[in-house]
Amino acid sequence: MSNMCSIFRTSVLANRVDYLIFRNVSLEKKLGLTSLTALVLSSMVGAGVFSLPQNMAQVGSPTALMIGWGITGIGILFLAISLLLLSRLRPDLDSGIFTYAKEGFGELVGFCSAWGYWFCAIIANVSYLVIVFAALSFFTDTEHSVIFGDGNTWQALIGESILLWFVHCLVLRGVQTAASVNQLATMAKLLPLGIFIVLAAIAFKMDVFTFDFTGIEMGVPVWQQVKDTMLITLWVFIGVEGAVVVSARAKKRKDIGIATVLAVISALSVYILVTLLSLGLVTRPELAAMRNPSMANLMVDLMGPVGQIVIIAGLIISVCGAYLSWTIMAAEVPFIASLHNSFPKEFKKQNSKKAPESSLWITNGMVQLSLVLIWLSGSNYNTLLSLASEMILVPYFLVGAFLVKVAFERTSRALLLIAFGACIYGLWLIYASGLMNLLLSVVLYAPGLLVFLYARQQNKERTPLRTVEKSSIVILFLTAIISGWLLMH
C-alpha cells in the first residue's frame, strides 16, 4: 500500500493542529525540487509494492498489465495535477480533500467523502498490521507448523493487537515520527527495490515473459484483465494527495508541479519494472500462486536465502516507519470533519498533548474490530487491498468533479481539460471495480448516513438539507438493503 510518510498538516479556522513528520525541519526552511520530489515519492511508495508481483499476476497477463499501467499513469497524473491546482486556486480549503466535496456539492456529499476516506485509512492501517505478520511468517512458519500464516491466525491477531495499541499510546503522548526515522524507512523501501530491479533485469528471460502473453490460459478477455488490475494499481498510488500539503514549504511555487510529476513518473517506473520484470523470472501462474510479500520469494531465487531477509527487513522497516503517521492521519480525518460539524462532536476531544484523543480511540477500536474479523473470516492482504481501494474512489472522483465546477466558474479551458481527465479516470475506476465491489461499497457507506444524521442533530446551527440530499439519503439506504441482499445470495 502506498502510505503517507510525508508531512501531514491540517488547519481549521482558529483551531490548528500540526503533524509534521519531518519535525526537525523548521517552518522557515524551504524545500527545493529534490526534497519536494522525495517527499511526494515517499508518500506513495509503500508496503504494497512488495506484494505487487503476485497481486498483478493473479489478475492479468503481460499485455493487460502494460495497458493497465498506461491507463493508471495518465489517470494519476490528472488526479495529482487536479489536487495541486485546487490547492492554489482555493487555498482557503486546507482541511483535507473532503472539504472540496463539501464546498462544491453540499453537506451530504462532503460527509460521504470524509467517510470513504476515513474508512480507507482504517483498512490501510489494518493492511499494514496484516502484511507485517505475513512477512514474519517467512521466518516462523514451516510446512507442518503455521504460526502467523497470511497475518490472519490467532497468533498474528495477538501480535497485531499489541502493535496497534502500542502505537496508540505513543500517539496519545504526542510522539511523532522524526525525520531521521522517516528517511531510514524511505531508504529501507528504495534500497531493496533497487537491488531487486537490477538483479531481476539481469536474470530476465524473454521466453518466460512471453509465455501466454495475452492470458489465453486464464480464459479471461484482455480488456477484463485490464479492468481487474485497476484497484491494485490505484492502491499503490494512494497517498498521491500528500503533494498538496507541501506547497507552503517550497522555495518556488512552480517546483510543486514539477516535483509531483517527477514523483508520479518515478513511482510508476518502479511499479512497472517490478511487475514486468517479475513475469520474466517465473511464469504468470507460478507468480500468481506465491505467498505475499511475493517479492521475497523471487529474491530467494535471485540471491539465495539472504534475498528473502533483505526484502522482508525492508518491508517491515518501511511499514513500521510509516504506520505511526498513518495512525495519526486515520484519526485526523474524522477529527477535522467534526470541527466542520460533518462528524459527531464526540470526535473533537483532544488531550493535553493536542492529540485527537477521542477520534484516535474510536478509529483504533475500528481497526481492532477489523483485525478480529480478518481472523474469523480468514481474509488476507489481497482482500484488504480491494476494500480500501474501493472506498477511496468516491473521494478521488469528487476532487475532479469539484475542479470541473471551479473551471466553469473561471471559464478556463485548460482547467476544464484537466478536470475532465480526472473525472473520466474516476468514473473508469468505479466502472472497472466491478459490480460486487460496488455493492459492497454501497453497504459500507450506508452506516455512515446514520452518523451523518446524528452529527446534524448535534449541530444546532445546521442549514436545512436540500430536497435532493434528502432523496439521496433515502435512495442510498434502499440501495444498501438491496445490495446487502444480493451479496448474501
C-alpha distance (Angstrom), angle and dihedral (degrees) to the residues before:
residue distance angle dihedral
M1 . . .
S2 3.39 . .
N3 3.86 113.7 .
M4 3.87 143.9 -159.4
C5 3.79 102.0 -114.7
S6 3.78 89.3 146.6
I7 3.81 127.9 85.9
F8 3.79 115.0 -55.4
R9 3.74 108.9 -161.0
T10 3.79 128.9 169.6
S11 3.77 134.9 179.2
V12 3.78 127.7 -173.8
L13 3.83 123.2 179.1
A14 3.81 108.4 -65.7
N15 3.79 92.3 -23.2
R16 3.80 107.7 85.8
V17 3.76 125.5 179.3
D18 3.80 119.9 -174.3
Y19 3.77 122.8 -163.2
L20 3.80 105.5 177.9
I21 3.77 111.5 -177.6
F22 3.78 89.2 -169.0
R23 3.78 91.4 53.9
N24 3.76 98.5 164.8
V25 3.80 90.7 59.4
S26 3.79 105.0 92.9
L27 3.79 121.8 -133.4
E28 3.80 89.1 -113.7
K29 3.78 94.8 56.4
K30 3.78 112.0 93.9
L31 3.78 125.5 -149.9
G32 3.79 125.4 -125.9
L33 3.78 128.4 -145.2
T34 3.81 95.0 -86.3
S35 3.81 93.8 50.3
L36 3.78 92.7 45.4
T37 3.79 92.2 50.2
A38 3.82 90.7 49.7
L39 3.81 91.7 50.4
V40 3.79 94.5 51.0
L41 3.81 92.2 43.7
S42 3.79 90.1 50.2
S43 3.80 90.5 54.8
M44 3.82 92.0 58.3
V45 3.80 109.6 34.5
G46 3.79 105.4 75.1
A47 3.78 143.4 133.6
G48 3.80 93.2 -49.0
V49 3.80 93.8 75.0
F50 3.82 91.4 64.4
S51 3.83 90.1 62.0
L52 3.79 95.2 37.4
P53 3.86 97.2 101.3
Q54 3.83 93.6 60.0
N55 3.80 95.0 36.3
M56 3.80 93.2 55.5
A57 3.82 97.3 37.7
Q58 3.79 89.4 54.3
V59 3.80 93.2 62.6
G60 3.80 108.2 24.7
S61 3.80 148.7 37.5
P62 3.82 122.5 -129.5
T63 3.81 90.0 -94.0
A64 3.81 92.8 52.6
L65 3.79 93.0 44.7
M66 3.80 93.2 54.1
I67 3.81 91.4 49.6
G68 3.80 91.1 44.9
W69 3.81 94.1 52.0
G70 3.81 90.0 47.9
I71 3.82 92.0 54.6
T72 3.80 92.1 44.1
G73 3.81 93.9 48.1
I74 3.81 92.8 53.9
G75 3.81 93.2 42.3
I76 3.80 95.0 49.0
L77 3.80 90.8 49.8
F78 3.82 89.7 54.1
L79 3.81 90.1 49.0
A80 3.82 94.1 46.5
I81 3.80 92.8 48.7
S82 3.82 90.1 47.4
L83 3.80 90.5 54.8
L84 3.79 91.4 48.8
L85 3.79 93.5 48.6
L86 3.79 92.1 49.6
S87 3.81 91.4 49.1
R88 3.82 87.8 56.9
L89 3.80 99.5 37.9
R90 3.82 95.2 43.9
P91 3.81 106.8 27.5
D92 3.81 88.1 157.0
L93 3.82 89.2 71.7
D94 3.80 96.7 70.7
S95 3.80 100.9 139.2
G96 3.77 102.3 92.4
I97 3.77 133.8 -66.1
F98 3.81 92.2 -73.7
T99 3.82 88.8 73.8
Y100 3.82 88.8 64.7
A101 3.79 88.7 59.0
K102 3.80 93.1 45.5
E103 3.80 94.4 47.1
G104 3.78 93.3 45.8
F105 3.78 103.9 38.1
G106 3.79 110.3 16.3
E107 3.79 141.7 -103.7
L108 3.80 98.7 -50.1
V109 3.81 97.0 48.7
G110 3.80 90.7 44.5
F111 3.79 90.4 53.2
C112 3.82 92.3 48.4
S113 3.80 89.5 53.1
A114 3.82 91.2 50.7
W115 3.81 92.1 44.7
G116 3.81 93.2 50.2
Y117 3.80 92.1 46.5
W118 3.81 92.4 47.9
F119 3.80 91.8 48.3
C120 3.81 89.8 49.5
A121 3.82 90.3 50.9
I122 3.82 91.4 50.9
I123 3.80 92.8 50.5
A124 3.81 89.9 44.9
N125 3.81 89.5 56.5
V126 3.80 90.8 48.0
S127 3.81 89.8 51.0
Y128 3.81 90.8 52.3
L129 3.78 91.6 54.6
V130 3.80 93.2 44.6
I131 3.82 95.5 48.6
V132 3.83 92.3 49.1
F133 3.80 92.5 57.9
A134 3.80 92.3 39.1
A135 3.81 86.0 57.1
L136 3.81 92.3 47.4
S137 3.81 88.7 54.3
F138 3.81 88.5 72.8
F139 3.82 86.6 71.1
T140 3.82 100.2 35.3
D141 3.81 106.3 36.4
T142 3.78 128.0 77.6
E143 3.77 133.9 -178.6
H144 3.80 90.1 -91.3
S145 3.81 100.2 33.9
V146 3.80 125.4 52.8
I147 3.80 113.8 -171.2
F148 3.81 108.3 154.4
G149 3.81 99.1 7.2
D150 3.81 111.4 171.1
G151 3.79 90.2 -17.1
N152 3.82 90.9 -84.8
T153 3.82 104.0 99.4
W154 3.80 125.3 105.1
Q155 3.80 89.7 -107.5
A156 3.80 89.7 53.3
L157 3.81 89.8 47.8
I158 3.80 90.8 56.4
G159 3.81 92.7 47.9
E160 3.80 92.9 45.7
S161 3.80 91.3 49.3
I162 3.80 92.3 51.2
L163 3.82 91.3 50.7
L164 3.81 91.3 45.1
W165 3.80 95.7 54.7
F166 3.81 93.7 38.7
V167 3.81 89.8 59.3
H168 3.81 88.8 42.2
C169 3.81 89.8 59.2
L170 3.80 91.4 47.6
V171 3.80 92.5 53.7
L172 3.81 92.1 46.8
R173 3.80 88.0 55.8
G174 3.78 90.9 52.9
V175 3.82 96.5 -108.2
Q176 3.80 112.5 160.4
T177 3.79 133.0 -173.9
A178 3.80 113.1 -91.6
A179 3.78 120.9 -135.6
S180 3.78 92.7 -114.3
V181 3.82 92.2 54.2
N182 3.78 92.0 48.4
Q183 3.81 92.2 48.2
L184 3.80 89.6 50.4
A185 3.79 90.1 51.6
T186 3.81 91.1 49.1
M187 3.80 91.1 50.4
A188 3.81 89.0 47.4
K189 3.80 88.2 59.0
L190 3.78 100.3 42.4
L191 3.82 100.3 40.3
P192 3.83 97.8 58.5
L193 3.81 90.1 39.3
G194 3.80 89.8 54.0
I195 3.80 91.5 48.1
F196 3.80 91.1 48.8
I197 3.82 93.6 49.5
V198 3.81 93.0 50.0
L199 3.81 94.6 46.4
A200 3.82 93.0 42.8
A201 3.81 90.8 51.2
I202 3.81 89.9 52.7
A203 3.83 93.1 47.7
F204 3.83 94.7 40.2
K205 3.83 114.4 132.4
M206 3.79 117.2 -160.6
D207 3.81 94.2 -157.9
V208 3.81 89.9 56.6
F209 3.83 91.3 47.1
T210 3.81 93.6 50.7
F211 3.82 93.2 46.0
D212 3.82 105.0 122.4
F213 3.80 88.1 -10.3
T214 3.82 95.8 -175.8
G215 3.81 97.0 35.6
I216 3.80 99.3 -109.0
E217 3.81 90.4 155.5
M218 3.79 89.1 57.1
G219 3.80 90.7 63.4
V220 3.80 89.6 -140.1
P221 3.84 124.1 117.1
V222 3.80 115.3 -111.9
W223 3.81 92.5 -116.6
Q224 3.80 91.2 54.9
Q225 3.79 89.1 48.8
V226 3.81 89.1 53.6
K227 3.81 90.3 51.9
D228 3.80 90.7 49.7
T229 3.80 91.3 56.7
M230 3.80 94.7 55.9
L231 3.81 101.2 85.7
I232 3.81 89.8 46.2
T233 3.80 94.2 50.6
L234 3.82 90.4 46.0
W235 3.82 90.7 50.3
V236 3.79 94.0 61.6
F237 3.82 91.1 50.0
I238 3.80 96.4 51.2
G239 3.79 103.3 121.5
V240 3.81 95.6 49.0
E241 3.80 86.2 116.0
G242 3.81 87.2 67.6
A243 3.82 86.4 85.4
V244 3.80 92.8 75.6
V245 3.80 92.9 65.3
V246 3.79 97.2 59.2
S247 3.82 98.4 57.0
A248 3.80 94.0 95.7
R249 3.81 90.4 54.0
A250 3.80 98.4 55.2
K251 3.80 123.9 111.5
K252 3.80 87.9 -144.5
R253 3.81 124.9 24.9
K254 3.80 91.5 -142.3
D255 3.82 89.8 59.8
I256 3.82 89.8 69.8
G257 3.79 93.2 67.3
I258 3.81 93.0 42.5
A259 3.82 92.0 47.8
T260 3.79 92.2 49.7
V261 3.79 93.6 50.3
L262 3.82 91.7 45.8
A263 3.82 91.8 48.4
V264 3.80 93.8 48.3
I265 3.81 91.9 47.3
S266 3.83 90.7 46.8
A267 3.81 92.8 49.6
L268 3.80 91.3 44.6
S269 3.83 90.1 51.1
V270 3.81 91.7 51.4
Y271 3.81 92.2 48.0
I272 3.82 93.7 47.7
L273 3.82 92.9 47.4
V274 3.81 93.4 47.1
T275 3.81 92.1 47.5
L276 3.80 100.4 43.9
L277 3.81 97.9 36.9
S278 3.81 89.0 52.9
L279 3.80 89.6 58.0
G280 3.80 88.0 56.5
L281 3.81 92.3 57.3
V282 3.82 101.0 52.8
T283 3.79 132.5 3.1
R284 3.79 119.5 -87.0
P285 3.85 95.2 -108.2
E286 3.82 90.8 51.7
L287 3.79 91.7 47.9
A288 3.81 92.3 47.3
A289 3.81 90.4 54.4
M290 3.83 95.1 54.1
R291 3.79 124.0 110.2
N292 3.77 119.1 -113.4
P293 2.97 133.5 -73.8
S294 3.80 77.5 48.1
M295 3.80 94.0 179.2
A296 3.81 88.3 70.9
N297 3.80 91.2 61.2
L298 3.78 91.5 48.9
M299 3.80 92.1 49.8
V300 3.80 90.4 55.9
D301 3.80 87.9 62.8
L302 3.80 91.2 46.4
M303 3.83 101.3 42.6
G304 3.78 107.2 8.0
P305 3.84 123.3 -118.7
V306 3.81 91.7 -29.5
G307 3.81 89.2 64.1
Q308 3.78 90.9 63.6
I309 3.80 90.3 52.0
V310 3.82 91.8 50.0
I311 3.81 93.7 53.4
I312 3.80 97.4 41.1
A313 3.80 93.0 45.9
G314 3.79 89.6 49.8
L315 3.79 91.4 49.0
I316 3.81 95.2 48.0
I317 3.81 94.2 47.2
S318 3.80 89.7 45.5
V319 3.79 93.5 51.1
C320 3.79 95.8 43.2
G321 3.79 90.6 47.7
A322 3.80 90.8 53.4
Y323 3.80 101.4 35.9
L324 3.81 94.6 78.8
S325 3.81 93.1 55.3
W326 3.82 91.6 45.1
T327 3.81 89.4 51.2
I328 3.79 89.4 53.8
M329 3.80 91.3 46.4
A330 3.80 94.2 48.4
A331 3.81 90.4 53.7
E332 3.79 93.5 41.1
V333 3.83 96.0 59.2
P334 3.84 97.0 65.7
F335 3.81 91.1 35.0
I336 3.80 92.1 58.4
A337 3.81 91.0 40.9
S338 3.80 89.1 54.3
L339 3.82 90.3 53.8
H340 3.81 85.6 57.8
N341 3.83 88.7 48.5
S342 3.80 90.4 -115.9
F343 3.82 92.5 114.7
P344 3.85 126.6 41.2
K345 3.79 117.5 -81.0
E346 3.83 89.6 -114.6
F347 3.83 86.5 81.6
K348 3.83 93.3 58.8
K349 3.79 100.9 74.8
Q350 3.81 117.0 114.1
N351 3.79 128.7 -172.9
S352 3.80 127.6 -133.0
K353 3.83 89.9 -83.7
K354 3.84 90.3 57.3
A355 3.80 91.0 -113.7
P356 3.85 113.9 145.3
E357 3.80 91.4 -110.4
S358 3.79 102.9 177.5
S359 3.80 93.7 40.5
L360 3.80 89.8 50.3
W361 3.81 92.6 51.7
I362 3.80 92.8 48.8
T363 3.81 93.5 44.3
N364 3.80 95.3 48.5
G365 3.79 89.6 44.0
M366 3.80 86.7 59.1
V367 3.81 90.2 47.7
Q368 3.81 90.5 51.7
L369 3.80 91.5 49.4
S370 3.82 89.8 49.8
L371 3.81 90.9 51.7
V372 3.80 90.0 53.4
L373 3.81 90.3 49.6
I374 3.82 89.9 49.9
W375 3.80 89.2 54.1
L376 3.81 94.1 46.2
S377 3.80 95.0 45.6
G378 3.81 97.6 38.9
S379 3.81 90.1 -129.5
N380 3.79 120.2 158.0
Y381 3.79 144.8 -158.9
N382 3.82 93.6 -70.8
T383 3.81 91.1 57.8
L384 3.80 90.9 52.3
L385 3.80 91.0 47.6
S386 3.81 92.8 58.4
L387 3.79 93.9 42.9
A388 3.81 96.1 50.0
S389 3.81 92.7 44.8
E390 3.80 91.2 50.8
M391 3.82 93.1 52.1
I392 3.82 93.1 52.0
L393 3.82 93.3 55.2
V394 3.81 96.3 84.4
P395 3.84 96.0 48.7
Y396 3.82 90.9 47.7
F397 3.81 94.0 47.1
L398 3.81 91.0 49.9
V399 3.82 90.4 56.7
G400 3.81 89.9 62.4
A401 3.80 92.0 41.0
F402 3.80 91.9 54.1
L403 3.79 91.1 49.0
V404 3.82 88.2 53.7
K405 3.79 88.3 56.7
V406 3.81 92.3 47.6
A407 3.83 90.6 47.6
F408 3.80 91.9 54.3
E409 3.81 90.6 48.3
R410 3.80 90.4 52.7
T411 3.83 94.4 37.1
S412 3.80 91.1 -132.0
R413 3.80 118.1 156.8
A414 3.80 93.0 -167.3
L415 3.80 91.4 54.1
L416 3.78 90.4 46.1
L417 3.81 91.9 53.2
I418 3.81 92.6 52.9
A419 3.81 92.2 42.7
F420 3.80 93.0 51.4
G421 3.81 89.8 47.6
A422 3.82 90.7 54.7
C423 3.82 91.6 45.3
I424 3.79 93.8 49.2
Y425 3.80 90.2 50.4
G426 3.81 90.1 49.2
L427 3.80 92.4 49.9
W428 3.80 90.8 46.0
L429 3.81 90.2 54.0
I430 3.80 91.7 50.2
Y431 3.82 89.8 50.3
A432 3.81 94.4 43.3
S433 3.82 93.3 49.9
G434 3.80 89.2 74.2
L435 3.78 135.6 -130.5
M436 3.80 97.7 -76.5
N437 3.80 93.9 52.7
L438 3.80 90.5 46.6
L439 3.81 91.4 51.5
L440 3.79 90.3 49.3
S441 3.81 92.5 49.6
V442 3.81 90.6 51.7
V443 3.81 89.7 52.7
L444 3.82 90.7 49.7
Y445 3.81 93.6 47.8
A446 3.83 93.3 50.6
P447 3.85 97.4 72.2
G448 3.78 87.4 53.3
L449 3.79 89.4 65.7
L450 3.82 89.3 64.8
V451 3.81 88.7 52.5
F452 3.81 89.4 48.3
L453 3.81 93.4 51.4
Y454 3.81 90.8 46.4
A455 3.81 91.1 51.3
R456 3.80 90.7 50.1
Q457 3.79 90.9 51.3
Q458 3.82 89.0 55.6
N459 3.81 92.8 50.3
K460 3.79 107.4 81.0
E461 3.82 92.9 -175.8
R462 3.80 94.1 53.8
T463 3.78 120.2 138.6
P464 3.81 115.6 -124.7
L465 3.77 117.1 -93.7
R466 3.77 115.5 -106.8
T467 3.80 119.9 -116.6
V468 3.79 91.0 -109.4
E469 3.82 90.8 53.7
K470 3.81 92.3 50.2
S471 3.79 89.9 48.8
S472 3.80 91.1 48.0
I473 3.81 91.6 53.8
V474 3.81 91.7 52.3
I475 3.82 92.3 45.7
L476 3.81 92.5 48.3
F477 3.81 92.4 50.2
L478 3.82 91.5 49.6
T479 3.80 91.3 45.8
A480 3.81 90.4 50.2
I481 3.80 90.9 53.4
I482 3.80 91.5 49.8
S483 3.81 91.6 44.2
G484 3.80 91.6 50.5
W485 3.78 90.8 51.4
L486 3.81 92.1 49.0
L487 3.82 92.1 48.5
M488 3.80 91.7 51.4
H489 3.80 91.1 50.4
